[in-house]
Amino acid sequence: MNDRGVVVFGLLVLAYAMAGAAACGGGGTQADRLGVGAQCAIDGDCQDEPDAGQRCLLQFKGGYCGIQACTGDATCPAGSACVLHSDGINYCFRICIDKPECNRHRALDNEANCSSNVTFVDGANNRKACVPPSGS
């Protein structure tokens, strides 16, 4: 293999490695990296960045990695939005297009729904959010 072939081969290997890292959570939005919306049992199950404030919200069935008491989208990780839940509390919920996005890290019996039928604190702007099932 000549030098050009080695360079092309190296670039292909790098591209596949980067694609694999993105598929395993190494890329995407801040919400993807933190696992916002993932099922959890304790705070330690949720990834957190300094001062992000993500916790395991046990008021939802299966737990929900997220942030409670947000005041607007700016207080949520990128890729999530501040939603006023039916319990009267604001939460940072993952933004979604369809239901499978909400359940990559959730068991079938604890599936979240991708819903536009929520109150976004900063306005819906044609968005949907992953809403976890109520109850523990």
PyMOL commands that set and color helices and strands:
alter all, ss='L'
color gray80, all
select helices_A, chain A and resi 3-26+30-34+43-45+73-75+99-102+108-110
alter helices_A, ss='H'
color red, helices_A
select strands_A, chain A and resi 55-56+65-68+80-84+90-96+113-115+119-120+128-131
alter strands_A, ss='S'
color yellow, strands_A
deselect
rebuild
show_as cartoon
